[in-house]
């Protein structure tokens, strides 16, 4: 490991559509020193390496040269690659979903607990500036319900995962992190093999969460709404903005002999300092490795989100559409 105040040596395993952005951000971070990249597509790896003035290395050589690494490979390879990183004591960032199946969860968690380095899971919305701002006052709210929408058209690149495992899992993680509990049941439905899906989560606390994700919508939407006893909160992940509606008062007003209905509320718009969520996320990861602390998003967080996503995925494809996740 580097001495205090020295940059961390980092690398990227997998520099495709997402991994190349990891390389870009690491190259920009003052507390990181991008050493090299690797990819099964050597031509792609060489191109990204040349762009940032670093080396294209095989995986073993890269792991010998770095203190920390991003694992941005297809989900089915996450377990093998992450354990390989841990075997040589390299701090690891792994993109979501943390694993392909929950069958690997216990083995990975056990391996992480024995490791001498941190492992962080890439639930990027935790580092969206609007979410970071929301976190400053969420504990003061008595939440009644949450509603999340993550919609958009199919991107140019091929995505094997359903809208639940590719998109909705972001909102699942946010809901779980905000409420600090797992749902007891899920109800869900989907069409076209869950390329468009909706879910209703119920919690022991009495809170409910409604989630919709789609690859069939011709408009990109990324929003979260929170109904609380004290206010109504609207968060836009794309705009990185927050609106807080308070003291909504309905009244009838008579003017020039006419009576009309008026409904006004106080709208607060907290200042959100816009920033790239990926930069915030990787900066946090590098600091975590440097300080040898618990990551903001742990492997258990990733497993919890995957567990709920798999329950939604399964029930949306079944006739019952309902699954008990936790039961007293």
Secondary structure, DSSP 8 states (H G I E B T S, - for coil): ---TTS-EEEEEE--STTHHHHHHHHHH-TTEEEEEEE-SSHHHHHHHHHHHT-EE--HHHHHHH-SEEEE-S-GGGHHHHHHHHHHTT-EEEEESSS-S-GGGHHHHHHHHHH-SS-EEEE-GGGG-HHHHHHTTTGGG--EEEEEEEEEEE--SS---S-HIIIIIHHHHHHHHHHHTS--SEEEEEEETTTTEEEEEEE-TTS-EEEEEEESEEEEEEEEEEEEESS-EEEEETTTTEEEEEEEEEEEEEEETTEEEEEEEEEEE--------HHHHHHHHHHHHHHHT---SS-HHHHHHHHHHHHHHHHHHTSSS-EEE----
